[in-house]
Amino acid sequence: MSAILPLIENKQIHFGENKVQEAVEKWTKIKQNFQNIKLHMIGKLQTNKVKFVIPLFDYIHSLDNLKLAKKISEEEQKLKKKLKIFIQVNIGNEEQKSGIRAQELSEFYKTCTYDFNLDIVGLMCLPPNESESKKYFLEMKNLAKNLNIQELSMGMSNDYLDAANNGATFLRIGTKIFGNRG
């Protein structure tokens, strides 16, 4: 909290969180006091946590399956609130990572927007760790262009410049700002 307030006082309004429970504890009061804050859920989201995410967050960057899309849609309808949502793309086709495979993206996008009425504003990816991120960022840029999607959430503290140079509109650079998590 002490690291966040100076940023808010200097007009930073977008913040990301990985863990739902931690975010609820940290941000509920802050968002009441600073209503212009935009909170982004950037971590893996489980369906049983969606009911906590919809009231507090403004963005979800990790939509990665139809069950989650359905649950988000149901909670949005209950609370009459629409979040801006990014589809997580498994750009490296890695077994251990979540996300929609690039070849399934178009169909998934259509289902989310037409069947579940979700406000899909962008795509998100986490490139393979031991690789040249640039080629994956370029592929993401092309996927977004093909779907006529404007936003790209990609790039972290170690590769954010390559991401920015390939069209990223949201960067996840918390470690460079706040240091390693304790």
CORDASUL-V79205 format. One record per pair of residues at least 24 apart in sequence whose ideal C-beta (glycine too) atoms are under 7 Angstrom apart, sorted by the first residue. I is the first residue (numbers start at 0). GAP is how many residues later the second one is. D is the distance in Angstrom with one decimal. If there is no record, write none. Layout:
i=[I/I]
gap=[GAP/GAP]
d=[D/D]
This chain:
i=[0/2/3/7/12/12/13/13/14/14/15/15/15/15/16/16/16/17/17/18/19/19/19/22/23/23/26/27/30/41/43/46/49/50/53/53/53/54/56/57/57/58/58/59/59/60/60/60/61/61/62/62/63/63/63/63/65/68/68/68/69/71/72/72/72/81/82/83/83/84/84/84/84/85/85/85/85/85/85/86/86/86/87/88/88/88/88/88/90/90/90/90/90/91/91/91/91/93/96/101/104/105/108/119/120/120/120/121/121/121/121/121/122/122/123/123/124/132/132/133/133/136/136/136/136/137/140/140]
gap=[25/175/26/26/24/25/24/26/24/25/24/26/156/158/24/25/26/24/25/24/29/32/33/33/28/32/29/28/25/130/54/24/25/24/25/27/29/24/26/25/26/24/25/25/26/25/63/92/26/62/24/25/24/34/35/36/45/43/47/49/46/46/43/44/45/37/36/35/37/33/34/35/36/35/36/37/38/65/67/33/36/37/36/34/35/36/51/54/34/36/45/48/49/35/36/39/44/34/29/41/38/41/38/29/28/29/30/27/28/29/30/31/26/29/29/30/29/26/29/28/32/25/26/29/31/28/25/26]
d=[6.4/5.6/7.0/5.7/5.6/5.5/4.9/6.5/5.8/6.8/4.2/4.2/5.9/6.7/6.3/6.7/7.0/6.0/3.3/6.0/4.4/5.3/6.0/6.5/5.7/6.2/6.1/6.4/6.7/5.8/6.1/4.4/5.1/5.7/5.4/5.9/6.6/6.2/6.3/6.2/6.6/6.1/4.8/4.9/6.8/4.3/4.6/4.8/4.9/6.7/5.2/6.2/4.4/4.3/5.1/6.4/6.5/4.9/5.0/6.2/6.1/6.4/3.9/6.2/6.0/5.2/6.8/5.6/4.5/5.3/6.0/5.4/6.5/6.7/4.4/6.0/4.2/6.8/5.0/6.1/5.4/7.0/4.9/5.4/6.9/4.8/6.5/6.6/4.2/6.0/4.7/6.1/6.0/5.9/4.0/6.9/6.4/6.0/6.4/6.1/6.1/6.7/5.6/6.9/7.0/6.9/4.9/5.6/6.8/2.9/5.8/5.8/6.0/5.9/3.8/6.4/5.0/4.2/5.2/4.8/6.6/5.9/5.2/3.7/7.0/5.2/5.2/4.2]
